[in-house]
Amino acid sequence: MSQPTVRYVHDWGASGIRHPLEAPPSHNQQPGRNPLPWHSLQFNPLGVFDLRRLQGIFGHNPSIWNTYRHRFEAGDIAWLASGASEDNCHEPEDNGFFPEFKACRDSLPNTSAGYSSRMDFQKATKKIIWDLATMLDRTFGSTTMILNVGGTTVPGSPALPEFLRASVYLPPAFLRQHPDSHPAIAQIAQIFLESVGIPTVVAWKASALRSGWTLTVNGNTIRAFSVPHHLFIPPPVQVGSSHFIFKGRPAGTLHLPTTPTGSRPSSPASATSTRYGSEEPLSTEAIELLAATERIYGLEQEVDSMRELLDRATAEHLSTIQELGQVQAQLNGASICEEGYNEERRQFQQEISSLQTQLSPAIYAPPCYSASLLATPTWRRAGAPSLASPSKASTSTSAAFALPSATQFLEDNGLQYMLVTIRVMVKYAPLTKWYLELAEMDLDEGVADGLLECLTQDSDESDMNPTSTPSQPHARHTTAKPRAPLGPEQKRERKEARESKQERIDTAVSAWFSDTMALADKLAVEFDMKPKYFHELFFQGGARMVTHQEHVNPYNAFKSEKAAECRDCGEAKNAPQLHTDYHEDVSLRRATPRAKIQDVSNIVRNMKLLMCGLSTRVGVEGFFCIVCNSADFHIAPQWFFTSRELEQYMLIATRKKWVTAEVGTKVEAFAVAGCDILNLLRTSKQKADYLKVGIREGLTEKLIDITGDPKAQMAYVWYEEDVVLKHGVILVGWTFPEIVNPTELSTSLPNLQKLYDAIKNDTCKFVKLTGEERAKRMSDWKADVAAGRIEQKTRATRVDKGKKRGRKEPVDTATDDAGGARPAKCRRITAKIAPAAAGSGAIIEEPEDDEGPVEARPAAKRASRAKNGTKTTATARTAVSTAPMRATASKHPAAGAPALAKRSKAQGQGARNDEDGNSNTGNGEGKGKLVTRPKPQPAYKSKDLITSEDECDADPDADEDGNVPADGSAASAGAEFDAALAQVSSSPV
């Protein structure tokens, strides 16, 4: 059995301390250096190991890891298994196994080490389940029973209950306190093995066969479990443990004691069980008998486990022996090959010796050939030229290696005797070693360089590869021998040669590039196209040739076939449309509430970090609020302010009570309601008004979008002139019979909702008219106007047309006086404060000395309107009562004079009398116009602050409604006002 690999995990928080972790066996000799990411961890030994590597092992305090190592490992397994019972993935694959089963098997090698690792992982998982059940019973006072049966059995055993066993968790305290429940528990375990265990084993074997596994059967005899009939509860696996192994019995052989009701016949009651609630103690002999029985049963279990271990060890030894036999066979084959190679080498050495003997003693032969060059020609095959015919060999050699240039050079320099040596060198030495071989022949440097140049020329002119000559066998592929180091002079020469060659290449490429760019410009001018088009053809056209794919993708072939089928049926769909249809039918896994909470928490944390970083780098402040918009998922509103002062400022900004939690709750309710303001409105009138506003704004927005004019407005009365003819668009999809102002539409919610939805869904929209359509509508409109069927848009006539209007600028009395003209007579106006309606200010009564007709006076008009039921509307803000102003000026002359002068100027611009005594308010509505002013509402309810203009002008003697008591104070205040006004007029500016 191979030992597990030991990896060293370094905790970054430690000071260089490393702790070993036993890594599970892997398919590779060296497992991955880095662990898998968090989202890729799976429920298998490798996943547990990588999870611990990601978490670290407390390098700063090794004692914690060493002390609680088993607890940390149990926590890692529980971390990987968390949420599995609620992930809605409880259906196996087509082969009958779950994906986790395949992942666990694939992550470990199919060896004894991998099998042991899987078994250890299974035992650790069961132990965690037993531990959790134990703590559940201890903490909450419950009683738990867990049964587990595996799908694998001893090879060759039938699927019968007597060959199965179940791992069961039971509280030992419950078994000790309730011995009368032992038969029932044994019956539950037996029924579980018969009803659940047998189908599990059968299904596992069928799934294994579907997966293509070979279920081997050994030749050993499989014995069924032997369980005493009177033993209902087996001893625990370990002393003090809550884990029990219930072995199956043959069907129908479990004899239960007589029940209190006597409904089930069985054998006489066993001595180990008594009637429920009976306090009769067991005898000493019965207790000893039970102890002996349990001991025997425990020994039988140990024997069974040892037998299983023996079978497993035997199988491992047999596999090891088989592997050793294979290795021995490989060694024998290697020995045979080595003998063949040695024999071939001896033949080559004999051939070399014969060639050396044939050479004349007078011919110079350098010693390097006899020692190194000609010693081991390992690339030759058997079948060398026969040594009995040296003339034939020399003839073939001469024919194969004709060196005309080198031969002529040797003859010119008187070195004919070296021709055979040169031919041998050319035949056996590689081209890269010719320079070294010539250097060892004691030749002059110039002669050696000239001879090397001639040999190089001969090698270029004729193919001198020995493998291509008819007299030489095929060369064997061998590893090239290392080259001899080059000298400084050789390196310099080669460097200069490379630089010169590269310079020529660059020059040629530059010339080609210039010609290509010039040709692209020429073609662009000739074909009236952009040069970029030809650049792509020249420079990127080859990429399509290189990356041309001739292999047909099965998925693309499937889409093409489906497209052809749709075309045959009359429905034309291309491949992208089929691809889109395919993805629309793909089902995605719905996120669990826990996953949603984790996702929201992660996003909120990132948003906080981003906003804090932005505030630190740039200097901004802000806040955000996140609420849920569905009742299926609930999370408290998530608020974040970059500073606490910003949250406190919201109390001042809103001018109302600001409670962050309350605002978040309201926003959440609005989001759950669908973020639709219509759902928050109560009355039908409010909903109708909201829909009408949405219709008006939607049409205006669509008109701006289609015309591109940001100032475009939707005209309903003059729709044909201001919309159709002006912008060349027409409204289609209007759900009402006529196009009218939304305020004139009916308040029927279904009809308004229909039009509102049509605008939102682009069913009701503007469409551009063509030139012909626009010209036709223009001609039709002109014809209708000429015929009098429709009225042309005209400008409204002024109500004061033909009447004399007053001056637009105030008269400069000082200039008139200086010119000798008579000053204008000031008409005295007596102001009276009449009771006004709720929400309106003081009403300006007509002057006492008004000589006009009674019907033209404001009071008469008001009475007439009240009689006719007409509502009086305030159109402009005019003069206010002068009595409080005079009273204020008399009490505060310094501060009141400028204010009164300013107010007088405003009154002069807003309302003045013409020469005929008619009152003109400055708004072009004629004389005698009744003017009211709404009473402004103060912004703050503070007694110490003056927050409105009415409070500045209020008379201290007036009551809450602004009425001045009629005790003569108004007259005195008027006199004081005249004195203050005269003082201001006489004072220099």
Residue pairs with C-beta under 8 A, 6 or more apart in sequence:
1 112
1 113
1 116
1 316
2 25
2 111
2 112
2 113
4 22
4 23
4 24
4 25
4 113
4 117
5 22
5 23
5 25
5 26
5 30
5 31
6 20
6 21
6 22
6 23
7 20
7 21
7 23
7 31
7 49
7 53
8 18
8 19
8 20
8 21
9 18
9 19
9 21
9 52
9 53
9 56
9 57
10 18
10 59
11 17
11 19
11 56
11 57
11 58
11 59
11 60
12 56
12 59
13 56
13 59
13 60
14 58
14 59
14 60
15 59
15 60
17 59
17 60
17 62
18 59
19 57
19 59
19 62
19 65
21 49
21 52
21 53
21 57
23 31
23 49
24 45
24 46
24 49
24 107
24 108
24 117
25 108
25 109
25 111
25 113
25 114
25 117
26 46
26 108
26 109
27 109
31 46
35 49
35 50
35 51
35 53
35 54
36 46
36 47
36 50
38 54
41 47
41 50
41 51
41 80
42 80
42 100
42 103
42 104
42 107
43 77
43 80
43 81
43 84
43 100
43 103
43 104
44 100
44 103
44 104
44 107
44 108
44 121
45 104
45 107
45 108
45 117
45 118
45 120
45 121
46 107
46 108
47 80
47 107
48 73
48 76
48 77
48 80
48 121
51 76
51 79
51 80
52 72
52 73
52 76
55 76
57 65
57 72
58 64
58 65
65 72
73 124
74 124
74 127
74 128
74 131
77 124
77 125
77 128
78 128
81 125
83 592
83 594
86 592
87 592
92 98
92 207
93 99
93 102
94 210
95 207
95 210
95 211
96 203
96 204
96 206
96 207
96 210
97 207
97 211
104 118
104 121
105 118
108 114
108 117
108 118
112 312
112 316
112 319
126 148
126 167
126 243
127 243
129 146
129 169
130 146
130 169
130 241
130 242
130 243
133 144
133 146
133 169
133 242
134 169
134 171
134 242
136 142
136 144
137 143
137 144
137 171
143 171
143 174
144 169
144 171
145 168
145 169
145 170
145 185
145 188
146 168
146 169
147 166
147 167
147 168
147 188
147 189
147 192
147 196
148 166
148 167
148 168
149 164
149 165
149 166
149 167
149 192
149 193
149 196
149 197
149 200
149 201
150 200
151 200
151 201
151 203
151 204
151 205
152 201
152 204
153 159
153 163
153 164
153 201
154 163
154 222
154 308
155 215
155 216
155 217
155 218
156 217
156 218
156 220
156 222
157 163
157 222
159 198
159 201
159 202
159 205
160 198
160 224
160 248
160 250
160 251
161 190
161 193
161 194
161 197
161 198
161 248
161 249
161 250
161 251
162 224
162 225
162 247
162 248
162 249
162 250
163 222
163 224
163 225
163 248
164 193
164 197
164 198
164 201
164 247
164 248
165 193
165 225
165 245
165 246
165 247
165 248
166 189
166 192
166 193
166 197
166 245
166 246
166 248
167 243
167 244
167 245
168 189
168 243
168 244
168 245
168 246
169 242
169 243
169 244
170 185
170 233
170 242
170 244
171 242
172 236
172 240
172 242
174 181
175 181
175 182
175 185
175 233
178 276
179 272
179 273
179 274
180 273
180 274
180 275
180 276
180 278
181 276
182 232
182 233
182 272
182 273
183 232
183 256
183 257
183 270
183 273
185 232
185 233
186 232
186 233
186 246
186 254
187 254
187 256
189 246
190 246
190 248
190 249
190 254
193 246
193 248
194 248
194 251
197 248
205 215
208 215
209 215
218 311
218 315
220 311
224 250
225 247
225 248
225 249
225 304
226 300
227 234
227 247
227 248
227 249
227 297
228 293
228 296
228 297
229 253
229 254
229 255
229 267
230 270
230 271
230 272
230 293
231 272
231 293
231 294
231 297
232 270
232 272
232 273
233 244
234 244
234 245
234 246
234 247
234 294
234 297
234 301
235 244
235 294
235 297
235 298
236 242
236 243
236 244
237 243
237 244
237 245
245 301
255 266
255 267
256 264
256 266
256 267
257 266
257 267
257 268
257 269
257 270
257 273
258 266
258 268
258 269
260 275
260 276
271 282
271 286
271 289
271 290
272 286
272 290
274 280
282 290
344 382
345 376
345 378
347 382
347 384
348 376
348 377
348 378
348 380
348 384
349 375
349 376
351 384
351 387
352 374
352 375
352 377
354 387
355 374
356 365
356 370
356 374
358 390
359 365
359 420
362 417
363 417
363 418
363 420
363 421
364 417
364 418
364 421
364 441
365 421
365 424
366 421
366 437
366 440
366 441
368 437
368 440
369 424
369 425
369 428
373 425
373 428
373 429
373 437
374 424
374 428
377 428
378 476
378 478
379 475
379 476
379 478
380 472
380 473
380 475
380 476
381 473
381 474
381 476
382 473
383 473
384 473
385 392
385 393
385 396
385 471
386 392
386 393
393 471
396 469
396 470
396 471
397 423
397 427
397 471
398 423
399 471
400 427
400 466
400 469
400 470
400 471
400 472
401 423
401 426
401 427
401 464
402 458
402 462
403 419
403 422
403 423
403 426
403 454
403 455
403 458
404 458
405 454
405 455
405 457
405 458
406 419
406 422
406 451
406 454
406 455
406 458
407 419
408 454
409 450
409 451
409 454
410 416
410 418
410 419
410 422
410 451
413 447
415 447
418 441
421 441
422 451
422 455
425 434
425 437
425 438
426 434
426 455
426 459
426 464
427 466
429 437
430 481
431 456
431 459
432 483
433 484
434 452
434 455
435 448
435 452
436 484
438 448
438 451
438 452
439 448
441 448
443 451
458 464
466 472
466 475
467 473
467 474
467 475
486 494
516 538
517 531
517 535
519 534
520 531
520 534
520 535
520 538
521 531
523 529
523 534
524 530
524 531
524 533
524 534
556 575
559 575
559 578
559 579
560 575
562 573
562 578
563 573
563 574
563 575
563 578
566 572
566 573
566 578
567 573
573 581
591 599
593 633
596 633
596 635
597 635
600 626
600 635
600 638
604 626
604 638
604 640
607 624
607 640
608 640
611 622
611 624
611 640
611 642
612 642
614 620
615 621
615 622
615 642
620 642
621 642
621 643
621 646
622 642
622 646
623 639
623 640
623 641
623 642
623 646
623 647
624 638
624 639
624 640
625 637
625 638
625 639
625 640
625 663
625 664
625 667
626 637
626 638
627 637
627 638
627 664
627 667
627 668
627 671
628 634
628 635
628 668
628 671
628 672
629 671
629 672
629 674
629 675
630 672
631 672
636 664
637 661
637 664
637 665
637 667
637 668
639 660
639 664
641 647
647 660
650 658
650 660
651 657
651 658
670 680
673 679
673 680
677 690
678 687
678 690
678 691
681 687
681 690
684 747
684 749
685 747
687 749
688 747
688 749
688 752
691 749
691 752
691 753
691 755
691 756
692 742
692 743
692 745
692 752
693 742
694 756
694 759
695 742
695 752
695 755
695 756
695 759
696 714
696 742
698 756
698 759
698 760
699 714
699 731
699 759
700 712
700 713
700 714
702 759
702 765
702 766
703 712
703 713
703 714
703 723
703 727
703 729
703 766
704 710
704 712
706 727
706 729
706 765
706 766
706 768
707 727
707 729
709 727
712 727
713 722
714 723
715 721
715 722
715 723
716 739
716 740
716 741
717 741
718 793
719 731
719 739
720 777
720 781
720 790
721 781
721 792
721 793
722 793
723 729
723 731
724 730
724 769
724 777
725 774
725 777
725 778
725 781
728 768
728 769
728 774
729 766
729 767
729 768
729 769
730 766
730 767
730 769
731 739
731 764
731 765
731 766
731 767
732 764
732 765
732 766
732 767
733 758
733 763
733 764
733 765
734 755
734 764
735 751
735 754
735 755
735 758
735 764
736 745
736 751
736 755
745 751
745 752
745 755
746 752
755 764
757 763
758 764
759 765
769 777
781 790
784 790
785 791
785 792
798 924
799 924
799 925
799 926
800 924
800 925
800 926
803 926
804 914
804 915
804 916
805 914
805 920
806 912
806 913
806 914
806 920
807 912
810 905
810 908
810 909
811 824
813 823
813 824
816 822
816 823
816 824
817 823
827 847
827 849
827 913
827 917
828 847
828 849
829 847
829 882
830 847
830 848
831 844
831 845
831 879
831 881
831 882
831 883
832 845
833 842
833 843
833 881
833 962
833 963
833 964
834 842
834 843
834 845
836 842
836 843
836 932
839 934
839 935
840 874
840 932
840 933
840 934
840 935
841 880
841 932
841 933
841 934
841 935
841 950
842 880
842 881
842 933
842 962
843 862
843 930
843 932
844 858
844 878
844 879
844 911
844 931
845 858
845 859
846 857
846 858
846 859
846 919
846 928
847 913
850 857
850 917
851 917
852 916
852 917
852 918
852 927
852 928
854 860
855 861
855 864
856 918
856 927
856 928
857 928
858 919
858 928
858 929
858 930
858 931
861 928
861 930
862 872
862 930
865 871
865 872
865 930
866 872
872 930
872 932
873 932
874 931
874 932
874 933
874 934
875 921
875 923
875 925
875 929
875 931
876 910
876 921
876 922
876 923
876 931
877 910
877 931
877 933
878 907
878 910
878 911
878 921
878 931
878 933
879 907
879 910
879 911
880 903
880 933
880 953
881 962
881 964
882 974
882 977
883 955
883 964
883 970
883 973
883 974
884 953
884 954
884 955
884 958
884 962
884 964
884 973
885 896
885 900
885 903
885 953
885 977
886 973
886 974
886 976
886 977
886 978
886 980
887 955
887 956
887 957
887 964
887 969
887 970
887 973
887 976
887 977
888 896
888 899
888 900
888 953
888 955
889 896
889 897
889 899
889 900
889 976
889 977
889 980
889 981
890 896
890 972
890 973
890 976
890 977
890 980
891 956
893 980
893 983
896 980
897 980
897 981
897 983
897 984
899 952
900 977
900 980
900 981
900 984
901 984
903 953
909 922
910 921
910 922
911 919
911 920
911 921
911 922
911 931
912 919
912 920
912 922
913 919
913 920
914 920
914 927
918 926
918 927
918 928
919 927
919 928
919 929
920 926
920 927
921 929
921 931
923 929
935 950
936 948
936 949
936 950
937 948
938 947
938 948
938 951
939 947
939 948
940 947
946 952
950 962
954 962
955 962
955 964
955 973
957 964
957 965
957 969
958 964
959 965
964 970
